[in-house]
Amino acid sequence: MAENARIKAVERATNRTWNAWLQFMDGIGAKNLSHHEIATKVLEELDGKVDNLGWWAQAVSVAYEQYVGRRIPGQRPDGTFQTSVSKSTKLGTKALMDKWRNFAAGDKDVLAVIAGEVRVSGTDKRITWRTKARDGSDIRVTSEPKKDGTASIIAVQMGLQTEERNNEAKSKWSAILERFLESL
């Protein structure tokens, strides 16, 4: 059984002990269900009991899958890995994305990672810069607003084939975002 730091947060948010969640999982036959099927059952169980229902249904499901050793932290249901790095800024959502686009267009480390055409799209809630990496994984850098009018920048790389590549990507994106923030 893998150790999971999410368990305490799941217990607090759902007002249910981990042992109670394990009994629930046994009761629905979770060991023989797909991630989607587990998440759907948890969603039904938590409906009306927590805020951010979908998020907590995923958190419970992933914590369970990690607990039973079905996947390790950072691993997606398809067996690939996903990493993310988030940093707060003092800029607003649009200004932050404009600065990121200019930075990324000339940064040697960003240019060394990406292989595909860059696309940018967004709404009032968030703006996302998307592309493919040279290894075929997907990269998204999102400017997302915070309540105080500033925005966070979140770099996500998903579809990485190994835990080692996932760890390398996390280190690389941490360094890139640090350098980006220093350039502001």
C-alpha positions as MATLAB code, in Angstrom:
seq = 'MAENARIKAVERATNRTWNAWLQFMDGIGAKNLSHHEIATKVLEELDGKVDNLGWWAQAVSVAYEQYVGRRIPGQRPDGTFQTSVSKSTKLGTKALMDKWRNFAAGDKDVLAVIAGEVRVSGTDKRITWRTKARDGSDIRVTSEPKKDGTASIIAVQMGLQTEERNNEAKSKWSAILERFLESL';
ca = [
       0.000    0.000    0.000;
       1.465    3.322   -1.094;
       1.681    6.258    1.343;
      -0.537    9.123    0.242;
      -0.392   12.689    1.505;
      -3.884   13.360    0.068;
      -5.629   11.132    2.589;
      -5.743   13.714    5.409;
      -7.151   16.362    3.049;
      -9.779   13.885    1.796;
     -10.766   13.053    5.379;
     -11.104   16.748    6.312;
     -13.037   17.754    3.200;
     -15.411   14.801    3.167;
     -15.814   14.491    6.955;
     -15.149   10.761    6.606;
     -12.234    8.687    7.879;
      -9.980    6.897    5.432;
     -11.105    3.563    6.879;
     -14.704    4.547    6.114;
     -13.665    5.361    2.543;
     -11.940    1.990    2.254;
     -15.145    0.279    3.423;
     -17.093    2.268    0.822;
     -14.618    1.228   -1.878;
     -14.915   -2.426   -0.866;
     -18.704   -2.087   -0.930;
     -18.726   -0.833   -4.537;
     -16.115   -3.363   -5.680;
     -13.626   -0.605   -6.561;
     -10.762   -3.054   -7.072;
     -12.537   -4.252  -10.218;
     -13.703   -0.836  -11.468;
     -12.034    1.629  -13.820;
     -11.019    5.067  -12.589;
     -14.079    6.570  -14.282;
     -16.414    4.071  -12.627;
     -14.902    4.701   -9.185;
     -15.096    8.481   -9.613;
     -18.736    8.227  -10.712;
     -19.664    6.206   -7.601;
     -17.779    8.637   -5.334;
     -19.470   11.583   -7.074;
     -22.873   10.053   -6.311;
     -21.822    9.408   -2.700;
     -20.586   12.971   -2.124;
     -23.424   14.758   -3.955;
     -24.818   17.450   -1.653;
     -22.146   16.824    0.988;
     -19.134   18.838   -0.241;
     -18.318   21.951   -2.227;
     -16.374   21.385   -5.467;
     -18.039   18.005   -5.885;
     -16.181   16.901   -9.022;
     -12.795   17.891   -7.642;
     -13.274   15.951   -4.394;
     -14.681   12.913   -6.236;
     -11.462   12.844   -8.280;
      -9.314   13.413   -5.178;
     -10.931   10.490   -3.331;
     -10.660    8.222   -6.383;
      -7.011    9.057   -7.073;
      -6.092    8.723   -3.379;
      -7.686    5.270   -3.369;
      -5.914    4.180   -6.556;
      -2.604    5.341   -5.114;
      -3.352    3.680   -1.762;
      -3.951    0.282   -3.364;
      -0.917    0.666   -5.640;
      -2.836    1.006   -8.911;
      -0.935    4.187   -9.681;
       1.725    6.398   -8.169;
       1.590   10.174   -7.593;
       1.595   12.039  -10.895;
       0.351    9.016  -12.832;
      -2.820    9.305  -14.877;
      -5.392    6.540  -15.405;
      -3.850    5.710  -18.801;
      -0.449    5.026  -17.174;
       1.241    8.191  -18.423;
       2.348   10.959  -16.082;
       1.420   14.592  -15.579;
       3.293   17.286  -13.719;
       2.404   20.860  -12.898;
       4.111   23.905  -11.462;
       2.201   26.973  -10.265;
       3.466   30.436   -9.331;
       1.611   33.521   -8.102;
       2.219   36.888   -9.728;
       1.113   40.485   -9.244;
      -0.106   40.759  -12.835;
      -3.675   40.383  -14.078;
      -4.699   37.441  -16.264;
      -4.280   39.073  -19.688;
      -1.091   40.962  -18.838;
       0.435   37.777  -17.442;
      -0.318   35.796  -20.612;
       1.011   38.604  -22.813;
       4.286   38.578  -20.836;
       4.450   34.751  -20.966;
       3.951   34.697  -24.750;
       6.801   37.170  -25.266;
       9.066   35.310  -22.838;
       8.319   31.858  -24.286;
       8.916   33.010  -27.863;
      12.544   33.814  -27.028;
      13.463   31.468  -24.175;
      15.964   28.770  -25.223;
      14.655   26.216  -22.690;
      11.036   26.660  -23.744;
      12.012   26.479  -27.405;
      14.070   23.315  -26.721;
      11.011   21.560  -25.237;
       8.287   22.492  -27.714;
       7.742   20.970  -31.142;
       4.257   21.936  -32.162;
       2.477   25.082  -33.166;
       1.538   27.284  -30.209;
      -2.148   28.058  -29.790;
      -3.601   30.518  -27.288;
      -7.245   30.611  -26.284;
      -9.161   31.819  -23.305;
     -12.132   33.208  -21.508;
     -12.642   35.737  -18.731;
     -11.670   32.978  -16.301;
      -8.373   31.808  -17.815;
      -6.102   32.036  -20.825;
      -4.161   28.973  -21.982;
      -1.063   28.651  -24.177;
      -0.946   25.121  -25.686;
       1.550   23.152  -27.696;
       3.129   19.731  -28.170;
       6.477   18.777  -26.700;
       9.228   17.073  -28.707;
       8.469   13.806  -26.862;
       4.810   13.932  -27.979;
       3.415   15.004  -24.605;
       1.091   17.994  -24.258;
       2.087   21.302  -22.678;
      -0.297   23.898  -21.304;
       0.643   27.140  -19.613;
      -2.371   28.864  -18.098;
      -2.884   32.334  -16.676;
      -5.599   31.969  -14.065;
      -7.125   34.798  -12.003;
      -7.062   34.949   -8.224;
      -9.650   36.671   -6.054;
      -7.508   39.773   -5.499;
      -7.313   40.580   -9.234;
      -3.856   39.120   -9.739;
      -3.153   35.872  -11.573;
      -1.199   32.666  -11.203;
       0.754   30.994  -13.971;
       0.405   27.221  -14.141;
       2.594   25.053  -16.369;
       1.321   21.514  -16.994;
       2.987   18.786  -19.033;
       0.920   15.636  -19.525;
       1.345   12.364  -21.336;
       4.898   11.765  -20.124;
       5.841    8.111  -20.478;
       7.844    7.504  -17.277;
       8.099    8.767  -13.720;
      11.693    9.817  -14.455;
      10.583   12.013  -17.381;
       7.828   13.410  -15.175;
      10.368   14.422  -12.514;
      12.642   15.944  -15.159;
       9.739   17.934  -16.590;
       8.773   19.243  -13.145;
      12.333   20.454  -12.542;
      12.536   22.005  -15.999;
       9.206   23.865  -15.691;
      10.068   25.033  -12.157;
      13.290   26.576  -13.483;
      11.540   28.089  -16.522;
       8.819   29.705  -14.412;
      11.364   31.005  -11.887;
      13.316   32.608  -14.725;
      10.081   34.003  -16.178;
       9.119   35.597  -12.863;
      12.583   37.109  -12.507;
      12.145   38.699  -15.952;
       8.982   40.562  -14.916;
];
